[in-house]
């Protein structure tokens, strides 16, 4: 089956630190995000999975898979991972993102060098064209369109009110702006983020 992505599809690139978490996404159909570190908007069309060094030399620092998002809910880590009831974060809240089947990308999107990634918003068009992770960054006037789409999605899903998500993307916290690719608008102390 060929991956068919709408150019305007909203995609959240997420981090998968080990093969077990990717297997949970594949077999059980969900991915978890701690609420305290979650991006502002989780109501997206797809998740793309950035694999870290935990995948070994041949599979690290790349995106091999994508999955459609079918919904999300708030729960605790203990409810998600029942075999770890004594985990230090067992009582913390997490988003459980319900997923469709994992789909392999036609070609992996690799990091041209090691990159620390937490979350990154992108589009179907950029993912389709990307050769390296840096190609996923939304640039210039498209960034404002992406933010408007994300804001509308959040408001429709009822996750956030308009007051929590400013209309102007540049009123955002610098970390959220970085997720949108607004590196050139971030204060001096964040200038090293250009290499994301």
Backbone torsions as a table, in degrees:
resi	resn	phi	psi	omega
1	UNK	NA	129.5	179.8
2	UNK	-83.1	137.3	178.9
3	UNK	-71.7	120.6	179.1
4	UNK	-111.2	106.0	179.0
5	UNK	-111.6	130.6	171.7
6	UNK	-66.7	140.3	179.1
7	UNK	-57.4	-30.9	-177.1
8	UNK	-92.7	5.2	179.6
9	UNK	-57.7	136.2	177.0
10	UNK	-89.3	125.3	-175.3
11	UNK	-124.9	134.4	174.1
12	UNK	-109.2	117.6	175.2
13	UNK	-82.2	124.5	-178.4
14	UNK	-120.4	162.0	-177.9
15	UNK	-97.4	133.9	172.2
16	UNK	-119.0	114.8	-172.7
17	UNK	-89.5	-13.6	-179.4
18	UNK	-154.5	157.2	-178.9
19	UNK	-59.9	-29.3	179.4
20	UNK	-59.3	-43.9	-179.5
21	UNK	-66.4	-35.2	176.3
22	UNK	-68.8	-35.8	177.7
23	UNK	-67.4	-36.8	174.7
24	UNK	-60.3	-44.6	178.4
25	UNK	-62.0	-41.3	-177.6
26	UNK	-71.1	-47.6	-173.3
27	UNK	-86.7	-45.3	-175.4
28	UNK	-94.1	-16.9	174.9
29	UNK	76.9	35.8	174.3
30	UNK	-150.3	160.5	177.2
31	UNK	-135.5	144.2	-178.2
32	UNK	-111.4	143.6	176.3
33	UNK	-133.8	123.3	176.4
34	UNK	-60.1	131.5	-178.7
35	UNK	-57.0	-40.2	-175.2
36	UNK	-67.4	-19.5	178.1
37	UNK	-119.6	12.0	-176.9
38	UNK	-70.8	150.2	173.0
39	UNK	-66.9	162.7	-176.9
40	UNK	-61.1	-32.8	-175.8
41	UNK	-127.1	122.2	175.6
42	UNK	-111.3	-2.4	178.6
43	UNK	-82.8	77.3	-179.3
44	UNK	-117.0	175.0	-179.8
45	UNK	-84.1	-36.2	-175.5
46	UNK	-142.5	154.8	164.2
47	UNK	-109.7	138.2	171.7
48	UNK	-113.7	135.3	-169.6
49	UNK	-103.2	110.7	176.9
50	UNK	-87.6	117.8	-176.8
51	UNK	-89.4	129.5	-178.7
52	UNK	-90.5	-170.8	-178.5
53	UNK	-61.0	-19.6	177.8
54	UNK	-61.4	-10.8	179.5
55	UNK	-93.8	1.4	178.0
56	UNK	87.4	168.4	-174.2
57	UNK	-53.8	-41.8	-174.4
58	UNK	-79.4	-24.9	-173.4
59	UNK	-117.1	2.1	-176.5
60	UNK	-79.9	159.7	172.7
61	UNK	56.7	49.0	-179.4
62	UNK	-156.4	163.5	173.2
63	UNK	-112.3	115.3	178.1
64	UNK	-105.9	-25.8	-170.6
65	UNK	-131.7	154.8	176.2
66	UNK	-139.1	152.7	176.1
67	UNK	-144.0	142.7	177.0
68	UNK	-71.5	148.8	178.0
69	UNK	-95.8	126.9	-179.3
70	UNK	-103.1	-12.5	179.5
71	UNK	161.0	178.9	176.5
72	UNK	-153.2	156.5	178.0
73	UNK	-148.1	162.0	178.4
74	UNK	-101.4	130.8	179.7
75	UNK	-149.1	-170.8	177.1
76	UNK	-106.9	160.9	177.5
77	UNK	-62.2	-38.2	179.9
78	UNK	-60.6	-35.5	178.0
79	UNK	-72.1	-32.8	-179.4
80	UNK	-76.6	-44.5	-175.7
81	UNK	-120.2	86.0	-172.0
82	UNK	-71.9	-18.6	179.6
83	UNK	-85.5	7.4	176.7
84	UNK	-129.3	56.1	-175.9
85	UNK	-65.5	-21.6	-178.8
86	UNK	-99.2	11.0	179.1
87	UNK	-60.8	141.5	-179.0
88	UNK	-55.7	-26.5	-179.8
89	UNK	-106.6	18.0	-176.5
90	UNK	-54.9	-37.1	-177.8
91	UNK	-87.4	-3.9	-177.8
92	UNK	-76.6	152.5	-179.9
93	UNK	-82.3	141.8	179.8
94	UNK	-135.8	148.0	166.4
95	UNK	-80.9	133.4	169.4
96	UNK	-105.3	110.0	-179.0
97	UNK	-93.2	114.8	178.9
98	UNK	-79.8	135.6	-171.5
99	UNK	-122.4	152.8	166.1
100	UNK	-81.3	-173.6	-179.6
101	UNK	-61.8	144.3	172.8
102	UNK	-66.9	137.6	177.8
103	UNK	-123.4	132.8	177.7
104	UNK	-74.5	137.4	174.2
105	UNK	-70.6	151.1	178.1
106	UNK	-58.5	-32.5	174.6
107	UNK	-147.2	141.7	179.9
108	UNK	-63.9	148.4	171.6
109	UNK	-100.2	109.4	-173.5
110	UNK	-99.4	152.8	170.3
111	UNK	-80.4	131.2	179.5
112	UNK	-71.1	-15.8	174.0
113	UNK	-156.2	167.7	179.8
114	UNK	-57.0	134.3	179.2
115	UNK	-137.0	135.6	173.0
116	UNK	-88.8	116.0	-178.5
117	UNK	-122.1	137.1	170.8
118	UNK	-108.2	-69.5	176.8
119	UNK	-139.5	147.8	179.2
120	UNK	-149.3	127.2	175.0
121	UNK	-88.3	141.9	175.8
122	UNK	-150.5	-172.7	-178.0
123	UNK	-123.2	165.6	176.7
124	UNK	-59.6	-41.1	-179.9
125	UNK	-61.7	-46.1	-179.4
126	UNK	-67.0	-39.0	178.4
127	UNK	-64.6	-41.4	179.6
128	UNK	-61.0	-37.0	-176.4
129	UNK	-89.9	-16.5	-170.5
130	UNK	-67.0	137.1	170.5
131	UNK	-105.2	-36.6	178.9
132	UNK	-127.9	161.7	-176.3
133	UNK	-56.8	-38.9	-179.0
134	UNK	-59.7	-25.3	178.1
135	UNK	-69.0	-13.3	-179.0
136	UNK	-81.4	-14.6	-177.0
137	UNK	-68.2	126.2	177.9
138	UNK	-77.4	131.9	-173.8
139	UNK	-114.9	156.3	169.4
140	UNK	46.4	-128.7	-173.0
141	UNK	-66.1	-24.5	177.5
142	UNK	-66.6	-25.2	179.3
143	UNK	-62.9	-40.8	179.2
144	UNK	-65.4	-39.5	177.2
145	UNK	-65.0	-41.2	177.7
146	UNK	-61.3	-46.7	-179.6
147	UNK	-60.9	-43.0	179.1
148	UNK	-60.8	-41.6	178.8
149	UNK	-64.2	-43.7	179.2
150	UNK	-64.7	-42.5	-179.6
151	UNK	-63.5	-45.2	178.3
152	UNK	-61.6	-42.1	178.5
153	UNK	-59.8	-45.9	-178.9
154	UNK	-64.0	-41.5	-179.2
155	UNK	-66.8	-40.0	179.4
156	UNK	-68.4	-34.1	-179.1
157	UNK	-80.7	-10.4	177.2
158	UNK	78.6	11.4	-179.6
159	UNK	-73.3	-36.6	-176.1
160	UNK	-138.3	151.6	174.5
161	UNK	-89.8	165.4	-179.1
162	UNK	-59.4	-32.7	-179.2
163	UNK	-65.9	-29.2	-178.8
164	UNK	-82.3	-21.2	-179.6
165	UNK	-120.7	98.0	-176.1
166	UNK	-61.0	148.7	179.4
167	UNK	-66.0	-39.3	179.9
168	UNK	-87.2	120.8	-177.5
169	UNK	-59.6	-25.5	-176.4
170	UNK	-86.8	4.0	169.7
171	UNK	-89.8	2.1	-176.9
172	UNK	-76.4	158.3	169.4
173	UNK	-56.2	140.5	-178.5
174	UNK	-56.4	-30.9	178.7
175	UNK	-68.7	-38.2	177.1
176	UNK	-69.1	-41.0	177.8
177	UNK	-58.8	-38.8	178.2
178	UNK	-62.7	-37.4	178.2
179	UNK	-63.9	-27.9	178.5
180	UNK	-85.7	-3.0	179.7
181	UNK	87.3	16.5	-178.1
182	UNK	-86.4	46.4	-174.8
183	UNK	-62.7	-34.3	-177.3
184	UNK	-72.3	-14.1	-178.4
185	UNK	-101.0	0.6	-176.4
186	UNK	-87.7	145.9	-178.2
187	UNK	-55.9	164.0	-176.9
188	UNK	-49.9	-40.6	-175.7
189	UNK	-65.0	-13.8	179.7
190	UNK	-106.0	12.4	-173.2
191	UNK	-63.9	-23.5	179.8
192	UNK	-74.9	-2.8	178.4
193	UNK	-78.0	-6.2	179.0
194	UNK	-59.0	-21.9	-176.5
195	UNK	-89.2	8.8	179.7
196	UNK	-66.5	NA	NA
